[in-house]
Amino acid sequence: MRLGKSPTGYGRWTLQLLADNWVALEAEIDDARTKLERLNAANRSG
């Protein structure tokens, strides 16, 4: 896995930082999926 620069205030990535960022990314993906599903449903209903 290739990581970018560590977050401000941290000298390097830690397992906790990776876990926190993973959770945040999953939440963003779920939010985008929900919005797309609603958009597709609205387009189908006319």
Order of alpha helices (4+ residues) and beta strands (2+ residues): alpha
